[in-house]
């Protein structure tokens, strides 16, 4: 995994701050040394200067991401005054009383967990060996002439350069000599791949967190209770959205933050209000007054007190990640964190902010900022952009570049390789949001356009508003295109470059190939987006089938196959069948294809039932055709059956046609019934239904028949059953 590498612009900013210059813009990336061994260190307000101790000469290199505070917050009148924004003065410079402030600073962490900012570094190192150093991984050694300022928690290198230190970790024994020139894209990919597994270890698994309530002199302290802080970080009471819940949701339980185990203070601990560690939270009381801008000094005082109270050499022995919640007034910023490290720092109730927690711990995990245009915080589609002074909102995760880096969704990644010919040069399909990652139908959630000539690639996601992403603040239900470096494997700032709706498109040239991202449509309820990523936006998919198999055909399945299938299309149907696939056609149904329809039927399938149907197919059913139906009507149906299809009717079912129904049509319906089918039951039709039932099937129902329906109801029930049905109703018994 690639962590932040230090480039001339960043280091120039650091040097400018150390030298007390008025503006970062006054320092050229190629500027000469901004200090030498004779340069006097910058004195702090408290003038707490001392020489570097022997045990402080070696340490781990860190980059700190700085988020500036209320004096840099810019309200816009729409309720978003809590956004993390950097105000500009009239000259377009960051507002810090006339002084420029870098967004990242260079630090060193010693074995006891104390962290100091490095100032007045030799620029030849920053432009040479310092480039590409890895925050939280690479180790350095400082010279003896460095001066420590305890008040500002900084070390003045006085123009010297750090010395590289060999590490006893396998990861750091990569043996790469940092050149004075930028690494090639191929080298960067190899390095990113080498470091990728280590980053994966940071971003998956179960990790412990300790939240520290800092108490200082004068009653200045983080303003919430320990139980409230615990709830805001771990959701132990009523808090729904917090550090633990949202990282678990975004990672689909691949990254879990649990409270660090309980631990009691040593028996010699002073009774000053500090507490034992209980369910991931502790109170630490330090003997310091609140002085704005001395947050680094406060941090080291808290670290020292933790080491003392719990008998550890560094707070990182207590938990994987430690959050320092400062009182109001100690720091100019709202929060910051060290890249690939254990420590994050918050201004008072910003410790409760869901987005600030996700953002700063994100830096600890190796995530850089998510920006848009020239604003490094401008991408509001995910947590590495702005932060918000809200404890339950916004509910969202990370943009496509950061999401790719986490590898949480890697089984549903898709890489487009421009110029390839194996099908990977194009994507044409449904793109789902990360909120639907666990759906069986969601086959792709992030697309990467691979640029083999650069470490910067493009990442594409569908920013669906649903589930774990219901609170996204930008690009809702749109397809977003983001660019970032480090091959998607490590720390690299990202930039949102396109937000696409239906029929929207974005083009980027990759190695001279015009690659187009095109949104064809969105499914109902924005279930997914139909997306094409291809050269010039052309449709892609399986190649069209060839009009003929191949020339020449393959030797299998039969050697040799028939010509493809013939040199020329044959006249239909063909004079004779081709010999393959059999030596000759079978004798039936014909020896050879006959001219259609044929004068005679072919011998097959049988010589019977008829000798021959007709000399040739008849033009009409009979010769001559009868008028419709016939004039005059033929005897019913005729005196004799016609010669066709047989010379005479067969004897069954009767010897001859019966004279009925009638020799000729008769009046309808007839006065008498015809003799058929029987001579009975009546000799002639009766005028109407009989007055009494006929003798069959029973003699009677009643004798005599009672008038219908009867004048009145008969009493019921009967005295006794009568021979059925009974002549008349019986009287009750």
C-alpha positions as CSV (number, residue, x, y, z in Angstrom):
1,X,0.0,0.0,0.0
2,X,1.3,3.4,-0.9
3,X,1.3,6.0,1.9
4,X,1.9,9.7,1.4
5,X,5.1,10.6,-0.3
6,X,6.6,14.0,0.2
7,X,6.8,16.2,-2.8
8,X,8.5,19.6,-3.2
9,X,5.4,21.6,-2.8
10,X,4.5,19.9,0.5
11,X,8.0,20.2,1.8
12,X,8.2,23.8,0.7
13,X,5.1,24.5,2.7
14,X,6.7,22.9,5.7
15,X,9.9,24.9,5.3
16,X,7.9,28.1,4.9
17,X,6.1,27.5,8.2
18,X,9.3,26.6,10.0
19,X,11.1,29.7,8.7
20,X,8.2,32.0,9.6
21,X,7.7,33.2,6.1
22,X,4.7,35.3,5.1
23,X,3.3,33.1,2.4
24,X,3.7,29.6,1.1
25,X,3.6,31.0,-2.4
26,X,6.9,32.8,-1.8
27,X,8.6,29.4,-1.7
28,X,9.4,27.7,-5.1
29,X,9.3,24.0,-5.2
30,X,12.9,24.2,-6.5
31,X,14.0,26.7,-3.8
32,X,17.4,26.4,-2.3
33,X,18.1,25.5,1.3
34,X,16.0,27.5,3.8
35,X,18.3,27.0,6.7
36,X,21.8,25.9,7.7
37,X,23.6,24.7,10.8
38,X,24.1,28.2,12.0
39,X,20.4,29.2,11.7
40,X,18.9,29.9,15.1
41,X,15.8,27.9,16.1
42,X,12.4,29.5,16.1
43,X,11.7,30.3,19.8
44,X,8.3,29.5,21.2
45,X,6.2,31.7,23.4
46,X,7.4,29.8,26.5
47,X,10.9,29.5,25.2
48,X,11.1,25.8,26.4
49,X,14.2,24.9,24.3
50,X,16.5,22.0,24.9
51,X,18.9,19.8,23.1
52,X,17.8,16.6,21.5
53,X,18.4,13.6,23.8
54,X,20.1,10.4,22.7
55,X,16.9,8.4,23.0
56,X,15.1,11.0,20.8
57,X,17.4,10.7,17.8
58,X,15.6,7.8,16.1
59,X,12.0,7.7,15.3
60,X,9.2,7.0,12.8
61,X,8.4,9.5,10.1
62,X,4.8,10.8,10.1
63,X,2.6,13.1,8.1
64,X,-0.1,15.0,9.9
65,X,-3.2,16.1,8.1
66,X,-4.4,19.4,9.5
67,X,-8.0,20.6,9.5
68,X,-8.3,24.2,10.4
69,X,-10.7,25.6,12.9
70,X,-13.3,28.2,13.5
71,X,-11.2,31.1,12.3
72,X,-11.1,29.2,8.9
73,X,-14.7,28.1,8.9
74,X,-16.8,29.8,6.3
75,X,-20.6,30.0,6.7
76,X,-22.7,30.2,3.6
77,X,-26.0,31.1,5.1
78,X,-27.7,27.8,4.3
79,X,-27.1,26.1,7.6
80,X,-23.8,24.6,6.5
81,X,-21.6,26.9,8.6
82,X,-20.3,23.8,10.3
83,X,-18.6,22.7,7.1
84,X,-14.8,22.3,7.2
85,X,-13.8,25.1,4.9
86,X,-10.7,27.3,4.4
87,X,-11.5,31.0,4.2
88,X,-9.4,33.1,1.8
89,X,-8.2,36.6,2.5
90,X,-8.4,39.3,-0.2
91,X,-5.2,38.1,-1.7
92,X,-6.6,34.6,-2.1
93,X,-4.4,33.2,0.6
94,X,-5.4,31.0,3.5
95,X,-6.5,33.2,6.4
96,X,-4.0,32.7,9.3
97,X,-3.2,36.3,10.3
98,X,-1.2,36.8,7.2
99,X,0.8,33.6,7.4
100,X,0.3,30.6,5.1
101,X,-0.5,27.3,6.7
102,X,0.2,24.0,5.0
103,X,-2.5,21.3,5.1
104,X,0.1,18.7,5.9
105,X,3.1,18.8,8.2
106,X,6.1,16.5,8.7
107,X,6.6,14.9,12.1
108,X,8.6,12.3,13.9
109,X,7.3,9.9,16.6
110,X,9.6,8.5,19.2
111,X,9.4,5.1,20.9
112,X,7.4,6.6,23.9
113,X,4.7,7.9,21.6
114,X,5.8,11.5,21.8
115,X,5.3,13.3,18.5
116,X,7.1,16.4,17.3
117,X,6.8,18.5,14.2
118,X,10.0,18.8,12.1
119,X,11.1,22.3,11.0
120,X,13.9,23.8,9.0
121,X,14.8,20.7,7.1
122,X,17.5,20.7,4.4
123,X,15.6,21.0,1.1
124,X,18.1,18.8,-0.7
125,X,16.7,15.9,1.4
126,X,13.1,16.9,0.8
127,X,13.7,17.1,-2.9
128,X,15.8,13.9,-3.0
129,X,15.7,11.0,-0.5
130,X,12.7,12.4,1.3
131,X,10.5,12.0,-1.7
132,X,8.4,8.9,-1.5
133,X,9.0,8.3,2.2
134,X,6.1,6.4,3.8
135,X,4.3,7.9,6.7
136,X,4.1,5.6,9.7
137,X,6.5,3.1,8.1
138,X,9.9,4.7,7.3
139,X,12.3,5.5,10.1
140,X,14.7,8.4,10.3
141,X,17.6,9.5,12.6
142,X,18.1,13.1,13.5
143,X,21.5,14.9,14.1
144,X,22.7,15.9,17.6
145,X,22.5,19.6,16.8
146,X,18.7,19.6,16.6
147,X,16.8,21.7,19.1
148,X,13.6,20.6,20.8
149,X,10.9,23.2,21.5
150,X,8.6,21.6,24.1
151,X,6.1,24.5,24.0
152,X,5.3,24.0,20.3
153,X,6.1,20.3,20.3
154,X,8.6,20.8,17.4
155,X,12.2,20.0,16.5
156,X,14.4,22.4,14.6
157,X,16.7,20.5,12.4
158,X,18.7,23.8,11.8
159,X,19.2,23.0,8.1
160,X,20.4,19.4,8.6
161,X,18.8,16.4,6.9
162,X,17.4,13.3,8.5
163,X,19.4,10.1,8.0
164,X,17.6,7.0,6.7
165,X,17.3,4.2,9.1
166,X,17.1,0.5,8.2
167,X,14.1,-1.3,9.7
168,X,13.9,-4.7,11.2
169,X,10.4,-5.1,9.6
170,X,10.1,-7.2,6.5
171,X,7.9,-4.5,4.9
172,X,10.6,-1.9,5.4
173,X,13.4,-4.1,4.2
174,X,12.4,-3.5,0.6
175,X,15.8,-2.3,-0.2
176,X,14.6,0.5,-2.4
177,X,17.1,3.4,-2.8
178,X,15.1,6.6,-3.1
179,X,16.3,8.4,-6.2
180,X,16.3,12.1,-6.7
181,X,13.9,11.8,-9.6
182,X,10.3,10.7,-9.6
183,X,9.6,7.0,-9.9
184,X,8.2,5.7,-13.2
185,X,4.7,4.4,-13.4
186,X,5.9,0.8,-13.5
187,X,8.0,1.3,-10.4
188,X,5.1,2.9,-8.7
189,X,2.8,0.0,-9.5
190,X,5.4,-2.5,-8.2
191,X,5.8,-0.6,-5.0
192,X,2.0,-0.2,-4.6
193,X,1.6,-3.9,-5.0
194,X,4.4,-4.6,-2.6
195,X,2.7,-2.4,0.0
196,X,-0.9,-3.4,-0.7
197,X,-1.1,-6.3,1.8
198,X,0.0,-4.1,4.6
199,X,-2.8,-1.6,3.8
200,X,-5.3,-4.4,3.7
201,X,-4.2,-5.3,7.3
202,X,-5.0,-1.7,8.3
203,X,-8.5,-1.7,6.8
204,X,-9.8,-5.1,7.8
205,X,-10.1,-7.1,11.0
206,X,-11.2,-6.2,14.5
207,X,-9.4,-3.1,16.0
208,X,-9.5,-1.5,19.4
209,X,-10.2,2.2,20.1
210,X,-9.6,4.3,23.2
211,X,-11.3,7.7,23.5
212,X,-9.6,10.1,25.9
213,X,-11.4,12.9,27.7
214,X,-8.8,15.6,28.3
215,X,-9.1,17.7,31.5
216,X,-6.9,20.7,32.0
217,X,-6.4,23.5,34.6
218,X,-9.1,26.0,35.3
219,X,-12.0,23.5,34.7
220,X,-11.3,23.3,31.0
221,X,-12.2,19.9,29.7
222,X,-13.9,18.1,26.9
223,X,-17.5,19.2,27.5
224,X,-19.3,15.8,27.4
225,X,-19.4,13.1,30.0
226,X,-17.5,9.8,29.6
227,X,-20.8,7.9,29.1
228,X,-21.8,10.3,26.3
229,X,-18.4,10.1,24.7
230,X,-18.6,6.3,24.8
231,X,-22.0,6.3,23.2
232,X,-20.9,8.7,20.5
233,X,-18.0,6.5,19.5
234,X,-19.3,3.0,20.1
235,X,-23.1,3.4,20.3
236,X,-23.4,1.8,23.7
237,X,-26.6,3.6,24.6
238,X,-28.9,5.3,22.2
239,X,-26.6,6.6,19.5
240,X,-27.4,5.0,16.2
241,X,-24.7,6.2,13.9
242,X,-21.2,6.4,15.2
243,X,-17.6,5.4,14.4
244,X,-18.2,1.7,15.2
245,X,-21.5,1.3,13.4
246,X,-20.7,3.2,10.2
247,X,-17.3,1.6,9.6
248,X,-19.0,-1.8,10.2
249,X,-21.8,-0.9,7.8
250,X,-19.5,0.5,5.1
251,X,-17.1,-2.5,5.2
252,X,-19.9,-5.1,5.5
253,X,-18.4,-6.1,8.9
254,X,-14.9,-6.5,7.5
255,X,-13.6,-3.7,9.8
256,X,-14.9,-3.6,13.4
257,X,-13.9,-1.0,16.0
258,X,-14.4,-2.3,19.5
259,X,-13.7,-0.6,22.9
260,X,-10.3,-1.3,24.2
261,X,-10.3,-3.7,27.2
262,X,-10.8,-2.3,30.7
263,X,-7.6,-1.5,32.6
264,X,-6.9,0.0,36.0
265,X,-4.4,2.6,36.8
266,X,-1.3,1.7,38.8
267,X,-1.5,1.9,42.5
268,X,0.7,4.9,42.7
269,X,-1.5,7.0,40.4
270,X,-2.3,10.4,41.7
271,X,-5.9,11.2,42.8
272,X,-6.3,14.1,40.3
273,X,-9.5,13.1,38.5
274,X,-7.9,10.7,36.0
275,X,-9.8,7.4,35.7
276,X,-9.4,3.8,34.9
277,X,-10.2,2.7,31.3
278,X,-13.8,1.6,31.2
279,X,-15.5,0.3,28.0
280,X,-13.1,2.1,25.7
281,X,-13.1,5.5,27.4
282,X,-10.7,7.2,29.9
283,X,-10.3,10.6,31.6
284,X,-6.8,12.1,31.7
285,X,-6.0,15.1,33.8
286,X,-2.9,17.1,32.9
287,X,-1.4,20.1,34.8
288,X,-1.5,22.5,31.8
289,X,-3.2,25.8,31.2
290,X,-5.1,26.2,28.0
291,X,-3.0,28.1,25.4
292,X,-4.3,28.3,21.9
293,X,-1.8,26.8,19.4
294,X,-0.1,24.5,22.0
295,X,-2.2,21.5,21.1
296,X,1.0,19.5,20.2
297,X,2.3,20.2,23.7
298,X,-1.1,19.1,25.2
299,X,-0.9,15.9,23.1
300,X,2.5,15.0,24.5
301,X,1.4,15.8,28.0
302,X,-1.6,13.4,27.6
303,X,0.6,10.7,26.1
304,X,3.1,11.0,29.0
305,X,0.4,10.8,31.6
306,X,-1.2,7.7,30.0
307,X,2.2,6.0,29.9
308,X,2.7,6.9,33.6
309,X,-0.8,5.8,34.8
310,X,-1.0,2.5,33.0
311,X,2.6,1.4,32.9
312,X,3.1,1.4,29.2
313,X,5.8,2.7,26.9
314,X,3.3,4.2,24.5
315,X,-0.6,4.6,24.3
316,X,-0.5,2.4,21.1
317,X,0.1,-0.5,23.5
318,X,-3.3,0.1,24.9
319,X,-5.3,0.3,21.7
320,X,-4.9,0.3,18.0
321,X,-6.3,3.8,17.7
322,X,-6.4,6.5,20.3
323,X,-8.6,9.6,20.1
324,X,-7.7,12.7,22.1
325,X,-10.7,14.9,22.8
326,X,-9.4,18.4,23.8
327,X,-11.1,21.2,25.6
328,X,-12.2,24.2,23.7
329,X,-9.4,26.7,23.1
330,X,-6.3,24.5,22.8
331,X,-6.2,24.2,19.0
332,X,-7.0,26.4,16.0
333,X,-8.2,23.4,14.0
334,X,-11.3,21.2,14.5
335,X,-9.5,17.9,14.1
336,X,-6.4,16.2,12.7
337,X,-4.7,12.8,12.5
338,X,-1.4,11.2,11.6
339,X,-1.4,9.2,8.4
340,X,-1.0,5.4,9.0
341,X,-0.7,6.0,12.7
342,X,-2.6,5.5,16.0
343,X,-3.4,9.0,17.0
344,X,-6.2,11.5,16.1
345,X,-7.0,14.8,17.8
346,X,-10.3,16.7,18.1
347,X,-11.5,20.0,19.3
348,X,-14.1,19.4,22.0
349,X,-17.4,18.1,20.6
350,X,-15.9,17.5,17.2
351,X,-15.0,14.3,19.0
352,X,-18.8,13.5,18.7
353,X,-19.1,14.2,15.0
354,X,-19.8,11.1,12.9
355,X,-18.1,12.6,9.9
356,X,-15.1,13.9,11.8
357,X,-14.6,10.4,13.4
358,X,-14.8,8.7,10.1
359,X,-12.6,11.3,8.4
360,X,-9.7,11.3,11.0
361,X,-9.6,7.6,11.6
362,X,-9.7,7.3,7.8
363,X,-6.4,9.2,7.8
364,X,-5.1,6.7,10.4
365,X,-6.1,4.0,7.9
366,X,-4.2,5.6,5.1
367,X,-6.9,7.6,3.3
368,X,-6.1,11.0,1.8
369,X,-8.6,13.8,1.1
370,X,-11.4,13.7,-1.4
371,X,-11.5,17.0,-3.4
372,X,-13.2,18.6,-6.3
373,X,-11.7,21.2,-8.6
374,X,-9.1,23.1,-6.5
375,X,-10.8,22.4,-3.2
376,X,-9.2,19.4,-1.5
377,X,-12.3,18.9,0.7
378,X,-14.8,19.6,-2.1
379,X,-16.0,16.0,-2.8
380,X,-19.0,15.7,-0.5
381,X,-20.1,12.3,-1.8
382,X,-18.0,10.6,0.9
383,X,-16.4,11.0,4.3
384,X,-13.0,12.2,3.2
385,X,-14.3,15.5,2.0
386,X,-15.9,18.1,4.4
387,X,-16.8,17.2,8.0
388,X,-20.0,18.3,9.7
389,X,-20.8,19.3,13.3
390,X,-23.5,16.6,13.5
391,X,-23.4,13.4,15.6
392,X,-25.8,11.4,13.5
393,X,-25.3,12.7,10.0
394,X,-24.4,12.4,7.2
395,X,-24.8,8.6,6.8
396,X,-22.4,7.8,3.9
397,X,-19.2,6.0,3.2
398,X,-16.3,6.8,0.8
399,X,-15.9,7.8,-2.8
400,X,-15.0,5.3,-5.5
401,X,-11.2,5.8,-5.2
402,X,-11.2,5.3,-1.5
403,X,-13.6,2.4,-1.7
404,X,-11.3,0.7,-4.2
405,X,-8.4,1.3,-1.9
406,X,-10.2,-0.4,1.0
407,X,-10.7,-3.7,-1.0
408,X,-14.0,-4.2,0.9
409,X,-15.8,-4.7,-2.4
410,X,-12.9,-6.2,-4.5
411,X,-14.9,-9.2,-5.6
412,X,-17.2,-6.8,-7.5
413,X,-14.5,-4.6,-8.9
414,X,-14.1,-4.3,-12.7
415,X,-10.9,-3.0,-14.4
416,X,-11.1,-1.6,-17.9
417,X,-7.8,-1.9,-19.8
418,X,-7.8,0.5,-22.8
419,X,-6.2,-1.0,-25.9
420,X,-6.6,-4.6,-24.7
421,X,-8.1,-7.2,-27.0
422,X,-9.3,-9.7,-24.5
423,X,-12.6,-8.1,-23.7
424,X,-11.3,-6.1,-20.7
425,X,-11.0,-3.0,-22.9
426,X,-14.6,-2.2,-22.4
427,X,-17.4,-2.4,-19.9
428,X,-21.1,-2.6,-20.8
429,X,-23.4,-3.5,-18.0
430,X,-25.2,-2.6,-14.8
431,X,-23.4,-0.6,-12.2
432,X,-24.7,-0.9,-8.7
433,X,-24.2,1.3,-5.6
434,X,-22.1,0.1,-2.7
435,X,-25.3,0.0,-0.6
436,X,-26.3,-2.9,-2.8
437,X,-23.0,-4.7,-2.6
438,X,-24.5,-7.7,-0.8
439,X,-27.2,-8.2,-3.4
440,X,-26.8,-11.3,-5.5
441,X,-27.8,-9.3,-8.7
442,X,-25.1,-6.7,-8.1
443,X,-22.1,-7.9,-10.1
444,X,-20.2,-4.6,-10.3
445,X,-20.0,-1.7,-7.9
446,X,-16.7,0.1,-8.9
447,X,-15.0,0.4,-12.2
448,X,-11.4,1.4,-12.7
449,X,-10.0,2.7,-16.0
450,X,-6.4,1.5,-15.8
451,X,-3.7,3.9,-17.1
452,X,-0.4,1.9,-17.4
453,X,1.5,5.0,-18.2
454,X,0.7,6.8,-15.0
455,X,-0.1,6.0,-11.4
456,X,-3.2,8.1,-11.7
457,X,-6.3,6.2,-12.7
458,X,-10.0,6.9,-13.0
459,X,-12.7,5.3,-10.8
460,X,-16.4,5.1,-11.5
461,X,-19.3,4.4,-9.1
462,X,-23.0,4.8,-9.0
463,X,-23.7,7.0,-6.0
464,X,-27.1,5.5,-5.1
465,X,-29.0,7.0,-2.2
466,X,-29.9,4.0,-0.1
467,X,-29.0,2.1,3.1
468,X,-25.5,2.9,4.2
469,X,-25.3,5.8,1.8
470,X,-28.6,7.6,2.5
471,X,-26.9,10.8,3.6
472,X,-24.5,11.4,0.7
473,X,-24.2,15.2,0.2
474,X,-23.3,15.3,-3.5
475,X,-24.0,13.5,-6.7
476,X,-27.0,11.7,-5.4
477,X,-28.2,8.9,-7.7
478,X,-25.6,9.9,-10.3
479,X,-22.6,8.1,-11.8
480,X,-19.5,9.7,-10.4
481,X,-16.0,9.7,-12.0
482,X,-13.0,10.3,-9.7
483,X,-9.3,10.3,-10.4
484,X,-6.6,9.3,-7.9
485,X,-3.0,8.1,-7.8
486,X,-1.1,5.2,-6.1
487,X,-2.8,2.7,-8.4
488,X,-5.7,2.6,-6.0
489,X,-3.6,0.8,-3.4
490,X,-2.6,3.6,-1.0
491,X,-2.6,7.1,0.2
492,X,-3.4,9.5,-2.6
493,X,-5.7,12.6,-2.8
494,X,-8.6,12.1,-5.1
495,X,-10.5,14.6,-7.3
496,X,-14.2,14.3,-8.4
497,X,-14.2,15.2,-12.1
498,X,-17.7,14.2,-13.3
499,X,-21.2,13.7,-12.1
500,X,-23.3,12.1,-14.8
501,X,-27.1,11.7,-15.2
502,X,-28.9,9.7,-17.9
503,X,-27.3,10.2,-21.3
504,X,-24.4,12.0,-19.7
505,X,-20.8,11.2,-20.7
506,X,-17.2,12.0,-19.7
507,X,-14.1,11.5,-21.8
508,X,-10.5,10.9,-20.7
509,X,-7.5,10.1,-22.9
510,X,-5.6,7.1,-21.7
511,X,-2.3,6.6,-23.6
512,X,-3.8,8.4,-26.6
513,X,-7.0,6.4,-26.5
514,X,-10.2,8.4,-26.1
515,X,-12.1,6.5,-23.4
516,X,-15.7,7.6,-22.8
517,X,-17.8,6.9,-19.7
518,X,-21.5,7.0,-20.9
519,X,-24.6,6.6,-18.8
520,X,-27.4,5.0,-20.9
521,X,-30.1,4.9,-18.3
522,X,-31.1,4.3,-14.8
523,X,-33.4,1.4,-13.6
524,X,-36.6,2.1,-11.8
525,X,-36.1,3.6,-8.4
526,X,-32.5,4.0,-9.3
527,X,-31.8,0.3,-8.6
528,X,-28.7,0.5,-10.9
529,X,-27.2,2.5,-13.7
530,X,-26.7,1.2,-17.2
531,X,-23.1,2.2,-18.1
532,X,-20.8,1.8,-21.0
533,X,-17.0,2.5,-20.7
534,X,-15.3,2.1,-24.0
535,X,-13.2,3.7,-26.6
536,X,-15.1,6.7,-28.0
537,X,-18.2,5.5,-26.2
538,X,-19.0,2.8,-28.7
539,X,-21.2,-0.2,-27.7
540,X,-19.2,-3.1,-26.6
541,X,-20.0,-6.8,-26.0
542,X,-19.3,-10.1,-27.6
543,X,-18.1,-9.8,-31.3
544,X,-20.6,-10.3,-34.0
545,X,-20.7,-14.0,-35.3
546,X,-18.9,-14.6,-38.6
547,X,-21.0,-15.2,-41.6
548,X,-19.3,-18.6,-42.1
549,X,-17.6,-20.7,-39.5
550,X,-13.9,-20.2,-40.4
551,X,-11.5,-20.5,-43.3
552,X,-10.1,-23.1,-42.9
553,X,-12.2,-24.9,-40.4
554,X,-10.7,-26.5,-37.4
555,X,-9.8,-30.2,-37.6
556,X,-12.3,-31.1,-34.9
557,X,-14.9,-32.3,-34.5
558,X,-14.5,-34.2,-37.8
559,X,-11.5,-34.4,-40.2
560,X,-11.9,-32.8,-42.6
561,X,-15.0,-30.7,-42.2
562,X,-17.1,-29.8,-45.2
563,X,-16.3,-26.7,-47.1
564,X,-17.8,-23.8,-45.4
565,X,-20.6,-25.2,-45.9
566,X,-20.3,-25.0,-49.7
567,X,-18.4,-22.9,-52.1
568,X,-21.6,-21.3,-53.4
569,X,-25.1,-21.5,-52.1
570,X,-26.7,-24.4,-53.9
571,X,-30.1,-24.2,-55.7
572,X,-32.8,-25.2,-53.3
573,X,-33.3,-27.9,-52.3
574,X,-30.3,-29.4,-54.3
575,X,-30.0,-32.1,-57.0
576,X,-28.4,-34.4,-54.6
577,X,-27.3,-34.2,-51.0
578,X,-23.6,-33.7,-50.3
579,X,-21.8,-36.8,-49.2
580,X,-20.9,-35.6,-45.7
581,X,-22.0,-36.2,-43.1
582,X,-22.8,-39.7,-44.4
583,X,-21.5,-41.7,-47.4
584,X,-24.9,-41.6,-49.2
585,X,-28.4,-40.7,-48.4
586,X,-30.6,-43.4,-47.0
587,X,-33.0,-45.2,-49.4
588,X,-36.0,-43.6,-47.7
589,X,-37.9,-41.4,-48.0
590,X,-36.5,-41.1,-51.6
591,X,-33.5,-42.3,-53.5
592,X,-32.8,-38.8,-54.6
593,X,-34.5,-35.6,-54.1
594,X,-37.5,-35.5,-56.5
595,X,-38.6,-32.4,-58.4
596,X,-41.4,-30.8,-56.5
597,X,-44.2,-31.7,-56.2
598,X,-43.8,-34.9,-58.5
599,X,-46.1,-36.4,-61.0
600,X,-46.6,-39.5,-59.0
601,X,-46.0,-40.3,-55.4
602,X,-42.7,-41.9,-54.7
603,X,-42.7,-45.6,-53.9
604,X,-42.1,-44.9,-50.2
605,X,-43.5,-45.0,-47.7
606,X,-46.0,-47.7,-48.9
607,X,-47.8,-48.8,-52.0
608,X,-51.1,-48.6,-50.2
609,X,-53.7,-47.5,-49.2
610,X,-54.5,-46.1,-52.7
611,X,-53.1,-47.2,-56.0
612,X,-52.5,-43.6,-56.9
613,X,-54.3,-40.5,-55.8
614,X,-54.8,-38.9,-59.1
615,X,-52.7,-38.6,-62.3
616,X,-51.4,-35.4,-60.7
617,X,-52.5,-33.2,-57.9
618,X,-56.2,-32.3,-58.6
619,X,-56.9,-28.7,-59.1
620,X,-60.0,-28.9,-57.0
621,X,-61.7,-31.4,-54.8
622,X,-64.1,-33.2,-57.4
623,X,-64.5,-33.4,-61.1
624,X,-66.6,-31.5,-61.9
625,X,-67.0,-29.4,-58.8
626,X,-70.5,-29.2,-57.5
627,X,-72.2,-25.9,-56.9
628,X,-72.4,-24.9,-53.4
629,X,-73.9,-26.8,-51.7
630,X,-75.4,-28.6,-54.7
631,X,-78.1,-27.9,-57.2
632,X,-80.3,-29.8,-56.9
633,X,-79.6,-31.3,-53.5
634,X,-78.1,-34.7,-53.9
635,X,-79.8,-37.6,-52.3
636,X,-78.8,-37.7,-48.7
637,X,-75.9,-37.4,-49.1
638,X,-75.9,-39.1,-52.6
639,X,-77.5,-42.1,-54.2
640,X,-74.1,-43.6,-54.4
641,X,-70.9,-42.5,-52.9
642,X,-68.5,-40.8,-55.4
643,X,-65.8,-42.9,-56.9
644,X,-63.2,-41.2,-54.9
645,X,-61.7,-41.9,-52.6
646,X,-63.0,-45.4,-53.1
647,X,-65.1,-47.1,-55.8
648,X,-67.7,-48.1,-53.3
649,X,-68.4,-47.5,-49.7
650,X,-67.3,-50.1,-47.3
651,X,-70.0,-52.2,-45.7
652,X,-69.5,-51.0,-42.2
653,X,-71.2,-49.3,-40.5
654,X,-74.3,-50.0,-42.7
655,X,-75.0,-51.9,-45.9
656,X,-76.3,-48.9,-47.6
657,X,-77.2,-45.3,-46.8
658,X,-80.4,-45.1,-44.8
659,X,-83.3,-43.3,-46.4
660,X,-83.4,-41.0,-43.4
661,X,-83.2,-38.3,-42.4
662,X,-85.4,-37.7,-45.5
663,X,-85.1,-38.3,-49.2
664,X,-85.3,-34.6,-49.6
665,X,-85.3,-31.6,-47.3
666,X,-88.6,-31.4,-45.4
667,X,-90.5,-28.7,-43.7
668,X,-89.2,-27.7,-40.3
669,X,-89.6,-29.2,-37.8
670,X,-92.1,-31.9,-39.2
671,X,-95.5,-32.8,-38.1
672,X,-94.4,-36.2,-37.1
673,X,-91.2,-37.5,-35.8
674,X,-89.1,-39.5,-38.3
675,X,-88.9,-43.2,-37.9
676,X,-85.4,-43.0,-36.6
677,X,-84.0,-43.5,-34.2
678,X,-86.9,-45.7,-32.8
679,X,-90.6,-46.3,-33.4
680,X,-91.3,-45.4,-29.8
681,X,-91.9,-43.9,-27.2
682,X,-94.8,-42.1,-28.8
683,X,-96.7,-42.7,-32.0
684,X,-97.0,-39.1,-32.7
685,X,-96.0,-35.9,-31.0
686,X,-98.4,-34.9,-28.2
687,X,-99.9,-31.5,-28.2
688,X,-98.2,-30.5,-25.0
689,X,-97.1,-32.1,-21.8
690,X,-99.5,-34.7,-20.5
691,X,-101.9,-33.9,-17.8
692,X,-100.5,-36.8,-15.8
693,X,-97.1,-38.5,-15.9
694,X,-96.7,-41.2,-18.5
695,X,-96.7,-44.7,-17.3
696,X,-92.9,-44.8,-17.4
697,X,-90.7,-44.5,-15.4
698,X,-93.1,-44.7,-12.5
699,X,-96.8,-45.1,-12.1
700,X,-97.1,-41.7,-10.6
701,X,-95.7,-39.5,-8.2
702,X,-99.1,-39.0,-6.6
703,X,-102.5,-40.3,-7.2
704,X,-104.3,-38.2,-7.9
705,X,-101.9,-35.4,-8.7
706,X,-102.5,-32.6,-6.3
707,X,-103.3,-29.2,-7.8
708,X,-100.2,-27.2,-8.2
709,X,-99.0,-25.7,-6.1
710,X,-101.9,-26.4,-3.5
711,X,-104.1,-23.9,-1.9
712,X,-102.2,-24.1,1.4
713,X,-99.3,-25.7,3.0
714,X,-99.9,-29.2,4.2
715,X,-99.1,-29.9,7.8
716,X,-95.7,-31.3,8.4
717,X,-94.3,-33.7,9.2
718,X,-96.4,-36.7,8.3
719,X,-97.8,-39.3,10.7
720,X,-95.9,-42.0,9.0
721,X,-94.1,-42.7,5.9
722,X,-96.4,-43.6,3.0
723,X,-95.7,-45.8,0.1
724,X,-93.8,-43.4,-2.1
725,X,-94.3,-40.9,-2.9
726,X,-97.9,-40.9,-1.3
727,X,-101.2,-39.8,-2.9
728,X,-101.3,-36.6,-0.8
729,X,-99.5,-34.9,2.0
730,X,-99.9,-36.5,5.4
731,X,-101.2,-34.8,8.5
732,X,-98.9,-34.3,11.5
733,X,-98.8,-37.0,14.1
